[in-house]
Amino acid sequence: MASIKITKENFESEVTNSDTPVIIDFWASWCGPCQMMGPIFEELSSEFKGKLKFAKVSTEEEPEIASHFHIQGIPALSVVKGNREFGRIVGFKPKDSLRKEIKSALERVE
């Protein structure tokens, strides 16, 4: 399962109006830790299929979305449902650690 590229144009339909919680990966092309975490993020998307929608936002291309979420450092992952954030993971994480943090954030989603 691949992640969805989020833009201003599809944000409402893919994130705000999603029936499934969404995890958004805020990243940039110049960010080394973001490049390292990208493949891990994609691998985990298949493990959470049906439970969590995986999405990516380029902070270079969509600074307004990053600003809306008050992103101050990347990589940053935000677990959201509707207009509410239920968890945030900041910085590079190895696969097992990231999986645990995603599960923890998903448990808080109402």
N, C-alpha and C positions, 0 to 999 in steps of 0.2 A: 504494500500500500504506500503510495507516494503522498507527500504533503502537498497542500494547496498553497499557491502563491496568493497572498492577500494584498489587495490594493484598496485605494479609497472607493473605487467603483464597486467592488464586491464585498467590502467589509460587512455591510449590514446583512446581506443575504447569507454569507458564509460564517459569520461570527455571531452577530447580535441575534439573528433569527434562527440560529441553528438549534435543532432539537437535542443534539448531542453536545456535551461540553467540548470546548476547543482548547488545545494547547498551542500557543503562538510562540514561535522561535523568532526573537528579534536578533538580527545578525547584520553584518556588513562584509563586503568582499575583502576589505583590508585587514580584517580581524582574524589573527591566527587561531585563537581558541575557538572562534565561531566555525572556522574551516575544519578544525579537528572534531568538533561536536556535531557538525552537519550529518555525517554518515551514521553516527550513533542514533541521532534523532530519527533518521529515516528507517533504520533497523527496528527501532522500538515501535514505530507506527504500526507495523503488522501485528505486534503483540497486543496492542490495545484496540484493534479493529472492532468497530461496533460500540465501543465504550467511550472513545475519545477521538475527536477529529484533529489531525495534525496539520498545522498551517505555519507558513513562514512569512515574515515581514522584513524586507530590506530597509534598514534605517536610513540608507542613502536615498532610496527611491521613494519611500513613504515616511518622511520625517514627522508628518502630522499625526500619523497613527502612533508612532513611538512617543511623541509628546503627549498624546491623549492618555497613554499608559504610564507616563512619568518615567520612562526608561532612561536611566542615567549611566548604565554600564552594560556592555554586551560581552558574551552572549547572555541573554536573559529570556527565560521561558515563563509565560504567563498562562495559567489555567483559568479559563473564563466560561461562564454560562450566562447568556443574555448580556446584561451590562455590568455583571458583577465578577470581580476577580476573586478566585478561591485559593490561589497559591501562586508563588513566584519563586523561580529557581534562577540564581544568578551565578555566572561563572562556569567554566568548564567542569564537567563531571564525567567520570568513567561510566561505562554502560550500566553496571550493577547499581551504582550509587544513584544514577539518574532514574533508573527504573523504580527504585524505592521511593525517591522523592515525588515522582509522578503519581505513583499509587497513593501516597500520603495525601497529595493535593486533591486527587480524584475522590478520596473518601470524604472530603469536606464539601464537595459539591452537593447542593440541595436540589 
